[in-house]
Every structure is written in structure tokens, then in C-alpha cells.
Amino acid sequence: MPDYEAPGLVEKATAAQHFTPPSPRERRAQAVQRLQLGLFGLAAMLLIVALANIIMDRARLADSAQSAGLVPVSSRVASSTSDPLADIGVVPAPNVAASSHTPTPRATPQH
């Protein structure tokens, strides 16, 4: 079987490759890039917190303005026969007159 040599994208290393330390200019560029990234990250977090604060303030103002015009819960007339499912139309409304009287027991036929 003949040796198949796959076409390589990278040349084979014929000699040992040594690590070359970055130059002072490269280190300075890396430091500046890290500082820029950190500062932009802090600025983004500051903007997010400020936006959240503005949203919460607006919600608080809207809630206080809305609650000023509402009737307190204690003054509302609450009926004990209210059925939430009947209110939204899922089940038929109970007949108030039929629920006020007690049903009479029927005699069951005995066999």
C-alpha cells in the first residue's frame, strides 16, 4: 500500500520552535486593549443599571397615580355567592333563587 500524504495546510516543523516573548510594544497594546474592554464593560453595566432604575421609577409613579384613583378593596361590595368561573363565562351562572332554597329529598324506589 503506498504512503498517502494528506495535503497539509501547515508546513511540517523541521526544527524546534521556540517561544518568543512579546515585545514591550505588544505588551502595552495588550494592556491597553484589556483596559478598554474593562472600561466599556463597566460603562455598559452602568447604563443597564441606570435604565433599570428609570424603568422602576416610572413604574412606581404609574402605580401610585393609578392607585390614587382606585376604590379601596374594603369598600367594594363582595358577594359570597360570586363564582369566578361564572364571571368569566366558563360555566353557567348559578341561579340565586334556586340556591337559596334547600332541595327536598326524594323517595327512592325500593325493589
PASEBA-1860 file (N, C-alpha, C; in nm, 3 decimals):
! residues 111
1> MPDYEAPG> 0.084/-0.116/0.000/0.000/0.000/0.000/0.089/0.124/0.000 ~ 0.066/0.214/-0.091/0.154/0.331/-0.098/0.122/0.428/0.015 ~ 0.222/0.498/0.056/0.202/0.600/0.161/0.121/0.716/0.105 ~ 0.013/0.745/0.173/-0.072/0.857/0.131/-0.037/0.975/0.217 ~ -0.006/1.082/0.156/0.029/1.202/0.229/-0.080/1.305/0.207 ~ -0.153/1.333/0.315/-0.264/1.430/0.306/-0.208/1.568/0.283 ~ -0.275/1.643/0.200/-0.227/1.780/0.178/-0.243/1.860/0.307 ~ -0.139/1.915/0.356/-0.141/1.988/0.482/-0.157/2.137/0.460
9> LVEKATAA> -0.227/2.197/0.551/-0.242/2.341/0.543/-0.125/2.411/0.611 ~ -0.058/2.339/0.699/0.053/2.395/0.774/0.178/2.315/0.738 ~ 0.286/2.385/0.724/0.411/2.315/0.694/0.455/2.235/0.815 ~ 0.521/2.126/0.787/0.574/2.045/0.894/0.694/2.116/0.955 ~ 0.704/2.107/1.086/0.816/2.172/1.153/0.940/2.085/1.136 ~ 1.042/2.142/1.083/1.166/2.067/1.063/1.262/2.091/1.176 ~ 1.243/2.202/1.246/1.331/2.233/1.358/1.244/2.270/1.478 ~ 1.302/2.271/1.593/1.230/2.305/1.715/1.184/2.450/1.710
17> QHFTPPSP> 1.061/2.470/1.748/1.008/2.606/1.751/1.018/2.659/1.892 ~ 1.073/2.776/1.906/1.095/2.834/2.037/0.996/2.947/2.062 ~ 0.965/2.964/2.188/0.874/3.070/2.229/0.948/3.202/2.227 ~ 0.889/3.300/2.163/0.948/3.433/2.164/0.860/3.521/2.251 ~ 0.916/3.580/2.353/0.835/3.665/2.441/0.787/3.789/2.366 ~ 0.668/3.839/2.405/0.616/3.957/2.338/0.705/4.079/2.364 ~ 0.710/4.164/2.269/0.790/4.285/2.283/0.719/4.382/2.376 ~ 0.788/4.482/2.427/0.721/4.581/2.513/0.605/4.650/2.442
25> RERRAQAV> 0.617/4.668/2.314/0.508/4.732/2.239/0.385/4.642/2.236 ~ 0.403/4.511/2.217/0.291/4.417/2.217/0.227/4.408/2.354 ~ 0.311/4.408/2.460/0.255/4.403/2.597/0.173/4.527/2.627 ~ 0.221/4.643/2.584/0.149/4.768/2.604/0.017/4.767/2.528 ~ 0.019/4.714/2.407/-0.104/4.706/2.327/-0.205/4.613/2.393 ~ -0.156/4.501/2.449/-0.247/4.409/2.520/-0.306/4.475/2.644 ~ -0.223/4.549/2.716/-0.271/4.616/2.837/-0.376/4.721/2.802 ~ -0.353/4.796/2.696/-0.450/4.899/2.654/-0.580/4.832/2.610
33> QRLQLGLF> -0.569/4.720/2.539/-0.690/4.650/2.495/-0.769/4.598/2.614 ~ -0.700/4.545/2.714/-0.770/4.497/2.835/-0.836/4.611/2.910 ~ -0.767/4.726/2.919/-0.827/4.842/2.986/-0.950/4.891/2.911 ~ -0.943/4.895/2.779/-1.058/4.939/2.701/-1.176/4.845/2.721 ~ -1.150/4.717/2.718/-1.257/4.620/2.737/-1.319/4.633/2.876 ~ -1.237/4.648/2.978/-1.288/4.664/3.114/-1.371/4.790/3.131 ~ -1.322/4.901/3.074/-1.394/5.027/3.086/-1.526/5.024/3.010 ~ -1.525/4.965/2.891/-1.651/4.953/2.817/-1.748/4.860/2.890
41> GLAAMLLI> -1.698/4.756/2.954/-1.785/4.668/3.032/-1.847/4.740/3.150 ~ -1.766/4.820/3.221/-1.819/4.897/3.333/-1.922/5.000/3.285 ~ -1.894/5.065/3.174/-1.989/5.163/3.120/-2.121/5.095/3.080 ~ -2.112/4.976/3.021/-2.234/4.903/2.983/-2.314/4.866/3.107 ~ -2.249/4.819/3.212/-2.321/4.783/3.335/-2.384/4.907/3.398 ~ -2.314/5.019/3.395/-2.369/5.143/3.448/-2.495/5.185/3.371 ~ -2.489/5.174/3.239/-2.606/5.209/3.158/-2.724/5.114/3.184 ~ -2.696/4.986/3.202/-2.803/4.889/3.230/-2.869/4.919/3.364
49> VALANIIM> -2.787/4.948/3.465/-2.842/4.978/3.598/-2.921/5.108/3.594 ~ -2.871/5.208/3.522/-2.944/5.335/3.511/-3.078/5.315/3.440 ~ -3.078/5.236/3.334/-3.203/5.208/3.263/-3.302/5.134/3.352 ~ -3.255/5.038/3.428/-3.343/4.965/3.520/-3.399/5.059/3.626 ~ -3.317/5.152/3.673/-3.363/5.248/3.774/-3.471/5.339/3.715 ~ -3.452/5.383/3.592/-3.552/5.469/3.528/-3.683/5.392/3.510 ~ -3.675/5.267/3.468/-3.796/5.186/3.449/-3.868/5.166/3.581 ~ -3.794/5.138/3.688/-3.857/5.117/3.818/-3.921/5.247/3.870
57> DRARLADS> -3.856/5.361/3.849/-3.915/5.489/3.891/-4.044/5.517/3.815 ~ -4.044/5.494/3.685/-4.166/5.517/3.606/-4.278/5.422/3.649 ~ -4.244/5.298/3.678/-4.345/5.202/3.722/-4.402/5.243/3.858 ~ -4.314/5.291/3.946/-4.360/5.334/4.078/-4.452/5.455/4.066 ~ -4.417/5.550/3.979/-4.503/5.668/3.958/-4.638/5.629/3.898 ~ -4.634/5.540/3.801/-4.759/5.495/3.738/-4.846/5.419/3.838 ~ -4.784/5.340/3.923/-4.859/5.264/4.023/-4.922/5.356/4.126 ~ -4.847/5.457/4.171/-4.903/5.549/4.271/-5.014/5.635/4.209
65> AQSAGLVP> -5.000/5.673/4.083/-5.104/5.752/4.018/-5.229/5.668/3.994 ~ -5.210/5.542/3.962/-5.323/5.455/3.937/-5.394/5.419/4.067 ~ -5.320/5.396/4.173/-5.382/5.357/4.299/-5.455/5.474/4.365 ~ -5.421/5.596/4.329/-5.490/5.711/4.386/-5.634/5.719/4.334 ~ -5.661/5.669/4.215/-5.794/5.676/4.157/-5.878/5.553/4.182 ~ -5.826/5.452/4.246/-5.899/5.328/4.268/-5.976/5.331/4.399 ~ -6.080/5.252/4.407/-6.158/5.236/4.528/-6.089/5.130/4.614 ~ -6.076/5.155/4.744/-6.012/5.054/4.829/-6.090/4.922/4.828
73> VSSRVASS> -6.020/4.815/4.851/-6.081/4.682/4.845/-6.187/4.664/4.954 ~ -6.167/4.723/5.071/-6.262/4.705/5.180/-6.398/4.770/5.151 ~ -6.403/4.873/5.065/-6.530/4.938/5.037/-6.605/4.872/4.922 ~ -6.543/4.781/4.853/-6.611/4.710/4.746/-6.715/4.614/4.803 ~ -6.820/4.596/4.729/-6.923/4.503/4.770/-6.880/4.365/4.722 ~ -6.856/4.277/4.816/-6.815/4.142/4.781/-6.929/4.048/4.809 ~ -6.971/3.977/4.708/-7.081/3.883/4.730/-7.021/3.747/4.758 ~ -7.081/3.680/4.852/-7.030/3.548/4.890/-7.070/3.441/4.789
81> TSDPLADI> -7.168/3.474/4.704/-7.213/3.376/4.605/-7.143/3.394/4.471 ~ -7.045/3.480/4.467/-6.975/3.506/4.342/-6.894/3.384/4.302 ~ -6.907/3.346/4.177/-6.834/3.233/4.123/-6.740/3.285/4.015 ~ -6.609/3.277/4.033/-6.517/3.334/3.935/-6.530/3.271/3.798 ~ -6.557/3.142/3.790/-6.572/3.078/3.660/-6.698/3.126/3.590 ~ -6.803/3.152/3.665/-6.926/3.205/3.605/-6.906/3.349/3.562 ~ -6.824/3.424/3.634/-6.797/3.563/3.598/-6.730/3.574/3.463 ~ -6.640/3.483/3.433/-6.570/3.490/3.304/-6.640/3.410/3.195
89> GVVPAPNV> -6.749/3.341/3.229/-6.831/3.273/3.130/-6.790/3.131/3.099 ~ -6.713/3.068/3.184/-6.671/2.930/3.160/-6.784/2.834/3.194 ~ -6.853/2.859/3.303/-6.966/2.776/3.345/-7.089/2.866/3.354 ~ -7.208/2.806/3.347/-7.329/2.889/3.360/-7.338/2.953/3.499 ~ -7.397/3.069/3.503/-7.412/3.139/3.630/-7.511/3.063/3.719 ~ -7.480/3.051/3.846/-7.573/2.982/3.936/-7.698/3.066/3.958 ~ -7.809/2.998/3.970/-7.936/3.065/3.994/-7.943/3.097/4.141 ~ -7.954/3.224/4.175/-7.955/3.267/4.314/-8.081/3.218/4.385
97> AASSHTPT> -8.194/3.220/4.317/-8.320/3.177/4.379/-8.316/3.026/4.404 ~ -8.257/2.950/4.314/-8.252/2.805/4.332/-8.154/2.767/4.442 ~ -8.049/2.845/4.458/-7.951/2.808/4.560/-7.996/2.850/4.700 ~ -8.097/2.939/4.710/-8.140/2.984/4.842/-8.233/2.883/4.911 ~ -8.308/2.808/4.831/-8.394/2.710/4.898/-8.325/2.574/4.897 ~ -8.354/2.496/4.996/-8.291/2.364/5.009/-8.373/2.262/4.932 ~ -8.307/2.175/4.862/-8.383/2.074/4.787/-8.447/1.973/4.882 ~ -8.564/1.927/4.843/-8.633/1.828/4.925/-8.584/1.690/4.883
105> PRATPQH> -8.563/1.603/4.979/-8.516/1.468/4.944/-8.627/1.391/4.876 ~ -8.591/1.317/4.778/-8.688/1.234/4.706/-8.686/1.093/4.763 ~ -8.796/1.034/4.752/-8.805/0.895/4.795/-8.748/0.809/4.682 ~ -8.664/0.720/4.720/-8.606/0.630/4.620/-8.691/0.504/4.613 ~ -8.717/0.456/4.496/-8.799/0.336/4.484/-8.723/0.214/4.540 ~ -8.793/0.133/4.608/-8.731/0.012/4.662/-8.776/-0.105/4.582 ~ -8.683/-0.189/4.546/-8.715/-0.306/4.465/-8.716/-0.429/4.546
END
